[in-house]
C-alpha cells in the first residue's frame, strides 16, 4: 500500500540535534515516476528491494493533457513505444500506432500496476553528490541521504515548455526550425503546418515523420529498422541482396 508523503519513507530517519530538517536515509532514491522509470521499478519490486520515489504527481504527458494538446498520433509504433514485457503479456503480434491519449492512458495503467510502496509527493530542487552518497533536497524542505540516485524526469528540458505553452495560433506565415524529431517534433509540426508555416526539421538522418519506408522492395516502419530491431530483419535483407 502506498504510504503518505509525510510518513517515514526510508530505511531510517534522523532529526538534527537542533530540531531542524529531517534527513531520511534510503539505499536508492528515484526522482520522477513517469513512463521511463517503470521497468526499473518493476525489477526492484520483483527483487524485493527497498527504494523511495519522489514525484510531484504530474507527468509531461499529463501536462500536455491539461494544455489540451494530446490531439496527435505517435510516430513510433506500439512495438517500439511499449515495453517488451507488456507486448508479451498482451500477445500483441501485429503492430499499430497509438494516439497520444491512448498512450497516456497506457502510462496511467502501468503506474497503477507498479505503484511503489513509498511515493513522496514533492519536487526535487537540488541534488548534492558526495564520494559515498548523495543528498536530495525537495521543495517542501525534505532531505534524503541516498547511496544511489536515479533521475528519471525531463522537466528541466526547455522543450517541455514549448509543447504545453507555445502559442501556435499566433504563429503563421513563419519559417520555423525544429531541432528535435519523434513524437515531440511531430506534434509541433502538425500544429504549425496548417497555419501556413514553413517547417525545417534538423534530425540525425532518421525522418521519423514517415511511418513506412521501402527497403529492397519491402515496407518497414522506421523503428523496425533501428539497430536493436535490425537482427530480426537481417536474414531477409541479406537473402534478397545476395
C-alpha beads as a LAMMPS data file, in Angstrom:
LAMMPS data file: protein, C-alpha beads

242 atoms
241 bonds

1 atom types
1 bond types

-500.0 500.0 xlo xhi
-500.0 500.0 ylo yhi
-500.0 500.0 zlo zhi

Masses

1 110.0

Atoms # bond

1 1 1 0.000 0.000 0.000
2 1 1 1.280 3.487 -0.855
3 1 1 2.436 5.476 2.139
4 1 1 1.522 9.076 2.789
5 1 1 4.270 11.507 1.786
6 1 1 4.618 12.640 5.401
7 1 1 5.471 9.168 6.664
8 1 1 8.959 7.807 7.283
9 1 1 9.670 6.894 3.679
10 1 1 13.097 5.412 4.254
11 1 1 15.275 2.817 5.892
12 1 1 15.955 5.158 8.813
13 1 1 15.213 8.707 9.889
14 1 1 17.373 11.113 11.877
15 1 1 16.422 14.583 13.124
16 1 1 19.112 17.176 13.592
17 1 1 20.033 17.940 17.189
18 1 1 18.712 21.493 16.861
19 1 1 15.315 20.228 15.745
20 1 1 15.886 21.163 12.120
21 1 1 15.093 19.374 8.894
22 1 1 14.745 15.604 8.925
23 1 1 17.239 13.556 6.939
24 1 1 15.648 10.434 5.511
25 1 1 18.021 7.596 4.643
26 1 1 17.418 5.213 1.763
27 1 1 19.599 2.895 -0.300
28 1 1 18.013 4.190 -3.505
29 1 1 16.074 7.356 -4.372
30 1 1 14.310 7.651 -7.738
31 1 1 13.390 11.137 -8.933
32 1 1 10.286 11.034 -11.128
33 1 1 7.575 8.444 -11.674
34 1 1 6.846 8.684 -15.371
35 1 1 6.848 6.120 -18.141
36 1 1 10.620 5.713 -18.440
37 1 1 11.116 4.503 -14.875
38 1 1 8.513 1.708 -14.953
39 1 1 10.929 -1.104 -15.974
40 1 1 13.316 -0.202 -13.136
41 1 1 10.510 -0.067 -10.550
42 1 1 9.188 -3.386 -11.834
43 1 1 12.548 -5.106 -11.412
44 1 1 13.151 -3.597 -7.962
45 1 1 9.745 -4.816 -6.811
46 1 1 10.396 -8.289 -8.232
47 1 1 13.652 -8.450 -6.240
48 1 1 12.078 -7.113 -3.059
49 1 1 14.358 -4.063 -2.921
50 1 1 13.549 -1.017 -0.787
51 1 1 13.520 2.356 -2.512
52 1 1 11.904 5.797 -2.442
53 1 1 10.243 7.545 -5.389
54 1 1 9.896 11.349 -5.320
55 1 1 7.388 12.813 -7.768
56 1 1 5.148 15.858 -7.713
57 1 1 2.413 13.849 -9.401
58 1 1 2.088 15.330 -12.900
59 1 1 3.929 13.757 -15.802
60 1 1 4.966 15.504 -19.015
61 1 1 2.107 13.794 -20.830
62 1 1 -0.366 14.927 -18.196
63 1 1 0.884 18.486 -18.667
64 1 1 0.031 18.130 -22.357
65 1 1 -3.421 16.845 -21.419
66 1 1 -4.008 19.842 -19.136
67 1 1 -2.995 22.149 -22.008
68 1 1 -5.402 20.276 -24.334
69 1 1 -2.568 19.222 -26.649
70 1 1 -2.991 15.484 -26.951
71 1 1 -4.572 15.733 -30.404
72 1 1 -1.842 13.912 -32.329
73 1 1 -0.766 10.374 -33.185
74 1 1 2.514 8.803 -32.120
75 1 1 5.084 8.354 -34.876
76 1 1 6.684 5.452 -33.020
77 1 1 4.754 2.222 -33.355
78 1 1 3.383 0.178 -30.457
79 1 1 6.156 -2.380 -30.916
80 1 1 8.698 0.400 -30.456
81 1 1 6.905 2.519 -27.818
82 1 1 5.557 -0.141 -25.448
83 1 1 7.741 -2.232 -23.158
84 1 1 8.527 -5.763 -24.289
85 1 1 7.027 -7.342 -21.147
86 1 1 3.740 -5.574 -21.925
87 1 1 3.785 -6.695 -25.562
88 1 1 4.335 -10.298 -24.483
89 1 1 1.572 -10.148 -21.882
90 1 1 -0.855 -8.650 -24.394
91 1 1 0.256 -11.108 -27.106
92 1 1 0.480 -8.073 -29.386
93 1 1 1.809 -9.613 -32.595
94 1 1 0.537 -7.054 -35.104
95 1 1 1.969 -3.567 -34.927
96 1 1 -0.075 -0.354 -34.671
97 1 1 0.173 3.351 -33.868
98 1 1 -1.356 4.747 -30.699
99 1 1 -2.932 8.147 -30.358
100 1 1 -1.407 10.427 -27.727
101 1 1 -4.449 9.936 -25.473
102 1 1 -4.229 6.154 -25.776
103 1 1 -0.559 6.303 -24.849
104 1 1 -1.279 8.446 -21.775
105 1 1 -3.949 6.002 -20.567
106 1 1 -1.468 3.166 -21.066
107 1 1 1.056 5.007 -18.897
108 1 1 -1.526 5.565 -16.172
109 1 1 -2.421 1.878 -16.129
110 1 1 1.261 0.955 -15.699
111 1 1 1.712 3.459 -12.862
112 1 1 -1.271 1.917 -11.060
113 1 1 0.114 -1.596 -11.563
114 1 1 3.631 -0.759 -10.365
115 1 1 2.822 1.908 -7.773
116 1 1 5.772 1.967 -5.317
117 1 1 5.254 1.337 -1.629
118 1 1 6.901 4.660 -0.820
119 1 1 5.880 7.513 -3.114
120 1 1 6.685 11.002 -1.821
121 1 1 4.596 13.772 -3.389
122 1 1 7.203 16.509 -3.637
123 1 1 9.560 18.139 -6.150
124 1 1 13.343 17.773 -6.125
125 1 1 15.120 21.131 -6.309
126 1 1 18.751 20.092 -5.771
127 1 1 20.978 17.013 -5.682
128 1 1 24.330 17.247 -3.897
129 1 1 26.734 14.471 -4.886
130 1 1 29.451 13.273 -2.498
131 1 1 32.016 10.484 -2.723
132 1 1 29.891 7.835 -0.997
133 1 1 26.352 9.247 -1.054
134 1 1 24.062 11.936 -2.426
135 1 1 21.765 14.406 -0.684
136 1 1 18.445 15.002 -2.408
137 1 1 16.669 18.230 -1.387
138 1 1 12.996 18.902 -2.101
139 1 1 10.755 21.915 -2.469
140 1 1 8.959 21.173 0.830
141 1 1 12.215 21.005 2.787
142 1 1 12.825 17.247 2.894
143 1 1 16.370 15.853 2.775
144 1 1 17.162 12.359 1.521
145 1 1 20.517 10.666 2.143
146 1 1 20.916 8.032 -0.598
147 1 1 23.671 5.698 -1.728
148 1 1 22.189 5.654 -5.239
149 1 1 20.058 8.243 -7.071
150 1 1 18.244 7.704 -10.365
151 1 1 16.965 10.824 -12.139
152 1 1 14.050 9.898 -14.400
153 1 1 12.442 13.205 -15.289
154 1 1 12.507 15.554 -18.265
155 1 1 11.090 18.618 -16.543
156 1 1 14.367 20.540 -16.985
157 1 1 14.136 20.253 -20.785
158 1 1 13.050 23.548 -22.351
159 1 1 11.152 21.582 -24.994
160 1 1 8.550 20.585 -22.397
161 1 1 7.513 24.210 -22.003
162 1 1 7.261 24.660 -25.776
163 1 1 4.962 21.662 -26.110
164 1 1 2.491 22.785 -23.455
165 1 1 2.730 26.605 -23.560
166 1 1 3.700 27.795 -27.061
167 1 1 1.016 29.908 -28.773
168 1 1 0.613 28.092 -32.088
169 1 1 -2.438 30.177 -33.070
170 1 1 -0.321 33.331 -33.036
171 1 1 2.304 31.812 -35.349
172 1 1 1.517 31.886 -39.065
173 1 1 3.456 32.631 -42.247
174 1 1 6.758 31.961 -40.467
175 1 1 9.764 29.733 -41.073
176 1 1 10.296 27.556 -38.005
177 1 1 13.351 25.349 -37.411
178 1 1 12.756 22.344 -35.124
179 1 1 15.872 20.658 -33.724
180 1 1 14.050 17.608 -32.463
181 1 1 12.126 14.745 -34.003
182 1 1 9.981 11.851 -32.879
183 1 1 6.630 12.414 -31.189
184 1 1 7.577 15.883 -29.901
185 1 1 8.637 17.114 -33.339
186 1 1 5.591 15.540 -34.927
187 1 1 3.243 17.368 -32.558
188 1 1 4.906 20.744 -33.197
189 1 1 4.951 20.301 -36.986
190 1 1 1.336 19.090 -37.055
191 1 1 0.237 22.355 -35.420
192 1 1 2.487 24.692 -37.422
193 1 1 1.928 23.431 -40.981
194 1 1 -1.878 24.012 -41.105
195 1 1 -1.189 27.611 -40.040
196 1 1 0.798 28.287 -43.238
197 1 1 4.226 27.959 -41.603
198 1 1 7.324 26.582 -43.303
199 1 1 8.861 23.906 -41.084
200 1 1 12.503 22.797 -41.239
201 1 1 13.420 19.783 -39.122
202 1 1 17.013 19.081 -38.065
203 1 1 17.460 15.362 -37.418
204 1 1 20.236 12.794 -37.221
205 1 1 19.234 11.360 -40.594
206 1 1 16.087 9.492 -39.491
207 1 1 12.954 11.157 -40.873
208 1 1 10.637 9.981 -38.135
209 1 1 7.558 11.686 -39.584
210 1 1 7.352 8.890 -42.183
211 1 1 5.826 5.791 -40.658
212 1 1 6.822 3.487 -43.514
213 1 1 9.967 3.186 -45.613
214 1 1 10.587 0.853 -48.553
215 1 1 13.817 -1.169 -48.423
216 1 1 14.669 -3.579 -51.246
217 1 1 11.043 -3.812 -52.295
218 1 1 9.610 -4.395 -48.819
219 1 1 7.877 -1.904 -46.487
220 1 1 9.169 -1.410 -42.941
221 1 1 8.381 1.015 -40.187
222 1 1 11.381 3.136 -39.272
223 1 1 11.551 1.807 -35.733
224 1 1 11.710 -1.744 -37.123
225 1 1 14.963 -0.736 -38.817
226 1 1 16.543 0.741 -35.713
227 1 1 19.677 -1.049 -34.540
228 1 1 18.076 -3.024 -31.714
229 1 1 15.459 -4.412 -34.100
230 1 1 17.619 -4.983 -37.181
231 1 1 18.630 -8.528 -36.265
232 1 1 15.175 -9.963 -36.880
233 1 1 15.136 -8.477 -40.410
234 1 1 18.783 -9.020 -41.334
235 1 1 18.311 -12.539 -42.669
236 1 1 15.526 -11.373 -45.018
237 1 1 17.523 -8.399 -46.247
238 1 1 20.629 -10.490 -46.904
239 1 1 18.667 -13.178 -48.745
240 1 1 17.237 -10.527 -51.091
241 1 1 20.574 -8.774 -51.597
242 1 1 22.590 -11.894 -52.339

Bonds

1 1 1 2
2 1 2 3
3 1 3 4
4 1 4 5
5 1 5 6
6 1 6 7
7 1 7 8
8 1 8 9
9 1 9 10
10 1 10 11
11 1 11 12
12 1 12 13
13 1 13 14
14 1 14 15
15 1 15 16
16 1 16 17
17 1 17 18
18 1 18 19
19 1 19 20
20 1 20 21
21 1 21 22
22 1 22 23
23 1 23 24
24 1 24 25
25 1 25 26
26 1 26 27
27 1 27 28
28 1 28 29
29 1 29 30
30 1 30 31
31 1 31 32
32 1 32 33
33 1 33 34
34 1 34 35
35 1 35 36
36 1 36 37
37 1 37 38
38 1 38 39
39 1 39 40
40 1 40 41
41 1 41 42
42 1 42 43
43 1 43 44
44 1 44 45
45 1 45 46
46 1 46 47
47 1 47 48
48 1 48 49
49 1 49 50
50 1 50 51
51 1 51 52
52 1 52 53
53 1 53 54
54 1 54 55
55 1 55 56
56 1 56 57
57 1 57 58
58 1 58 59
59 1 59 60
60 1 60 61
61 1 61 62
62 1 62 63
63 1 63 64
64 1 64 65
65 1 65 66
66 1 66 67
67 1 67 68
68 1 68 69
69 1 69 70
70 1 70 71
71 1 71 72
72 1 72 73
73 1 73 74
74 1 74 75
75 1 75 76
76 1 76 77
77 1 77 78
78 1 78 79
79 1 79 80
80 1 80 81
81 1 81 82
82 1 82 83
83 1 83 84
84 1 84 85
85 1 85 86
86 1 86 87
87 1 87 88
88 1 88 89
89 1 89 90
90 1 90 91
91 1 91 92
92 1 92 93
93 1 93 94
94 1 94 95
95 1 95 96
96 1 96 97
97 1 97 98
98 1 98 99
99 1 99 100
100 1 100 101
101 1 101 102
102 1 102 103
103 1 103 104
104 1 104 105
105 1 105 106
106 1 106 107
107 1 107 108
108 1 108 109
109 1 109 110
110 1 110 111
111 1 111 112
112 1 112 113
113 1 113 114
114 1 114 115
115 1 115 116
116 1 116 117
117 1 117 118
118 1 118 119
119 1 119 120
120 1 120 121
121 1 121 122
122 1 122 123
123 1 123 124
124 1 124 125
125 1 125 126
126 1 126 127
127 1 127 128
128 1 128 129
129 1 129 130
130 1 130 131
131 1 131 132
132 1 132 133
133 1 133 134
134 1 134 135
135 1 135 136
136 1 136 137
137 1 137 138
138 1 138 139
139 1 139 140
140 1 140 141
141 1 141 142
142 1 142 143
143 1 143 144
144 1 144 145
145 1 145 146
146 1 146 147
147 1 147 148
148 1 148 149
149 1 149 150
150 1 150 151
151 1 151 152
152 1 152 153
153 1 153 154
154 1 154 155
155 1 155 156
156 1 156 157
157 1 157 158
158 1 158 159
159 1 159 160
160 1 160 161
161 1 161 162
162 1 162 163
163 1 163 164
164 1 164 165
165 1 165 166
166 1 166 167
167 1 167 168
168 1 168 169
169 1 169 170
170 1 170 171
171 1 171 172
172 1 172 173
173 1 173 174
174 1 174 175
175 1 175 176
176 1 176 177
177 1 177 178
178 1 178 179
179 1 179 180
180 1 180 181
181 1 181 182
182 1 182 183
183 1 183 184
184 1 184 185
185 1 185 186
186 1 186 187
187 1 187 188
188 1 188 189
189 1 189 190
190 1 190 191
191 1 191 192
192 1 192 193
193 1 193 194
194 1 194 195
195 1 195 196
196 1 196 197
197 1 197 198
198 1 198 199
199 1 199 200
200 1 200 201
201 1 201 202
202 1 202 203
203 1 203 204
204 1 204 205
205 1 205 206
206 1 206 207
207 1 207 208
208 1 208 209
209 1 209 210
210 1 210 211
211 1 211 212
212 1 212 213
213 1 213 214
214 1 214 215
215 1 215 216
216 1 216 217
217 1 217 218
218 1 218 219
219 1 219 220
220 1 220 221
221 1 221 222
222 1 222 223
223 1 223 224
224 1 224 225
225 1 225 226
226 1 226 227
227 1 227 228
228 1 228 229
229 1 229 230
230 1 230 231
231 1 231 232
232 1 232 233
233 1 233 234
234 1 234 235
235 1 235 236
236 1 236 237
237 1 237 238
238 1 238 239
239 1 239 240
240 1 240 241
241 1 241 242
